[in-house]
Amino acid sequence: MCLGIPGKITEITDAKQKLAVVDVGGVRRQVNIACIVDEQHPAESCVGDWVLVHVGFAMNRINEEEAKVTLQLLEELVNS
């Protein structure tokens, strides 16, 4: 089983290499966005997208509501 953590793409650091910075609960880290870009959604257009991050890769885009619910559930697990 894999765990994808929701994060919001805040900047593209290298569009050619498909690298971006994602904010996950205030922690910013560089991730690879190759799995979520294509001709209709190039790297430059990903800023502001919510994504599921797993082992340094943005695996897919999700909506903001889904991201917030998931982050809340993860926080509840940590605090229980």
N, C-alpha and C positions, 0 to 999 in steps of 0.2 A: 504494500500500500504506500502511496506517495502522499505527501502533505504539501499542498501549494499554499503559500502565504500571500494574502492580498497586499498589493502595494500600488502606489500611484507614480507614474513616470513623470519626473520633474524636469528632466533635461536630456537631450541627446548629446553624448560626449564624442561619439565618432560614428557618423551615419554610414560611412563606407564599411566599417567593421561591425556595424549594427550593435553598438554599445550605448547604453543609457543609464541614467541614475534613477533609481526607484526609492521612494520614501515608504518605509514600512513602519508605521507607528512612531515616526520621528527619527528612525534610524535610516540613514541614506547609504545605499551601496550600489555599486555598478553591476549591471546585469546585461546579458546578451539578449537582444530582442529579435533574433533571426526567425524564431518560430511564429512571430505575430505580424511580420511585415510582408507585403507583397506589392504588386504594381498599383492596386487600388488603395492601399494603406501603407505608403512609404515611411521609412524611419522618421523623417522630419515631422510627420503628422501624428506621431505617437504621444507627444507631450500632453499630459492631462489624462491619458488613458489609465484605467485601473486594470491591473493584470494579476494573474496568479504566478508567483515566483517559486521555482523549485530548483535547488542546487545551482543557483546563479543564472538561470534562464527564465525569461518571461514565457510561460507555456501557452497562455491564451488570455484574451481580453475578457473582462467581466464588467457588469454595470456597477455603479457606485453603491447602490443599495445592497447588492449581494456582498460587496467588499466589506461594508460596514457591519452587516450581520455576522459575517465570518470572523472579522476581527473581534467583535464583541464576544462571540462564543469562545474563541481562543483565549481571550483575557479571562473569561469566567473559569476556564479549565486551569489556567495558571494559578488563579487565586482561590481555588477550592481545595 
